[in-house]
Amino acid sequence: MGHREDLLEGAKRCLLEKGYARTTARDIVAASGTNLASIGYHYGSKEALLNQAFLAVTEEWGDAVGPANRQAPDMSADPFERFEKTWEQVIAAADASRQVWKLQLEVVSRLDDDEKLREAIKEPQSEGRLGMAEAFLGMDPQADPEKARVAGIFYQALVAGVMIQWMADPETAPSAKELTDGLRAILEKKG
């Protein structure tokens, strides 16, 4: 690997260990075995490198928990059963995903003050939504992009909310069955 790749790998490790605000350029240099001048040369600034590293961390997390690494939903199964099975898999990965979610929450808290970071995450967020529609529903985003987009928005909101609850208190965080029962209650409610 060259300095550019070493810096990115070092920055990813620092983000997961220290977080965005506490990572210094010297931390990145120590973790990557490079030098301070390399950051400016390859990325322009520490912030640009951290933004790129954050995107790489979240993309790697998505690949690790995405459809290729989970049991594909049985599209012939009852939709509620499919929903519950999928959520069992997501919740089972909660502990392993803790550092990534901690980092994501920190980054969200920075968005009002960092326009470059906000711009950097727009496209990956849209891609992530389509990926969620594919992972949770077996939807082909190419076949029906609008349906995949809105399904992805729904799942993105659910995943974020569930993971925050798991981070706050795993003892009272929702189980896959509770999420399924909640969905049933919402859909079966007669007005």
N, C-alpha and C positions, 0 to 999 in steps of 0.2 A: 504494500500500500504506500501511496505517496502522502505528503503532508496534508493535503486537502482531505483525504479519506481518514487519516489518523485524527485530524482535528474533529471531524464529524463524529467519529466513534468516541473520542474522549469527551466531547460535549454531551453526547447522549448519556454516557455513564454519569457525568456530573449532574445533569438534569434529574436523573432518577435518584441519585444519592442525596443531592443538596437542594434541588429545586431551582427554579429560574432565578429568583432574586438573590439567592445566596451563592450562585456560581460566579466565580471571578475568572478573568482571562488567565490568571496564573493557575487556577485549578484546572482549566482546560489544557493548558500547556503541560502541566504535570501528568495529567491523565493520558495525554496523547503522545508524549515524548517528543514534542515539536518545540517551537520557540514563539515568543510573542509576535514577532513580525509576520509570522505565517498566517495569523488570524486576519490581519488587515490585507495581506496580499491575496489570500484565497477567498475571503468572505466580505471584506470591506470593514466589518466591525464585529465586535463580540456579540452584539444583539442580533445581527444578521445570521451569524453562525448558530446562536441559540435558537432562533426561529426555525432555521433549516433542521436543526437537530430535533426540535420538538415535533415537526412534521414527520420526520423519519421515525421517531419513537411511536407516534400514534399510528403511522402506516404499518409498522412492524407488528404492533399490537393487533391491529385489524386483521393482518394476515395470519397471525397466530391463533386468533379466536374466530376467524372467518369460516366460510363454508368448507374450505378444503381441510380444515382441522376439526370439524365438528361433524357429527352424524347428520346427514342430509335429512331435511324434514320429509316425512312420509306423506306425500300429497294426497294419498288415498285415505288417510286417517281422518277421523273426526277433527274438525278445525280446532276445537277446544283442547283435544288430546294433543294435537300437533303443537299448539301454543304452549301448553304445559311442558311438554318434552323439551322444546327449544329453550324455555326459560330455566329448566333444570340444568341444562348445559351452560347457560350464561352465568347462572348463580354459582355453579361449581367452580367457575374460573374467577370468582370475585377476589379471593385472597391473592391469587397470583397476579391479578391486575391492579392491586392496591396502589403501587407506586405510580403507575401510569395515570390512574384516576386522580391521585393527589396532585400530580403535575398538571393534568388538564384543568383541575379546579383553580390552581394557582394562575395558570395562563388566562382563564376566563376572567379572573379578577383584575388582570392587567389590560384587558382589551379597551377600556375607556380611555386609557392613557397612552396607548401604543397603536397608532394607526397602521404602521407597517405590519405589525403582528396580526391585526384584524384583517388586513387585506390578504396576508399570507395564508390564513386559514379558510378563507371563503370557498375556494375551489375544492380543497380536500374535504371540507365539510359536506359539500354537495355530493361529491363522489362517495363519501361514507354513507350518506343516506341511501344511495342506490345500492351500495353493498349490503346494507342492512335489509333492504327489501329482498334481495337475492338470498341472503343468509337465513332470514326468518321465514320467508314465504316461498322460497324457490322461484321467485319472480325473475324473469329476464328483463332487465331495464331497457334493453334495445327494442323489445317487442312492444312494450307499453310504457314509455318513459314517464308520462304524467302520473299514471297509477303507481309506478315504482317510486316516484319522487314523494308522493303524499304518504304512501305506506312507510317509506324510509323516515319521513319527518315524525310520524307516529312512533316508530320504534326507537328513533334517536331520543325522543323525549322520555320514553319509558326506560330505556337503558340508563340514561343519565340520572333520572330520578331514583331508580332502583339502586344503582351503584352508590349514590350519595347516601342513601339509607343504610346500605351495607357498611359504608365507611363510618358512619355515625354510630351505629349500634347493630352489629350483626345478630344479636339476640332477638331484636324486634323487627328486623328488616323483613320484607315480604318474601315468602317462599313462592315457588313456581305454582303450587296449588292455590295459594291465596291470590296471586295475580290472575290465575284462570278463573277462580270464583268471582273475583271483582269484575272481570270482563263479562262473565255470564250475567252478573247482576245488572251491569250497565245495559247490555243488549236486551235483556229480558224485561227491563223496567217498562211498564206500560204507562203512558202519559195520560 
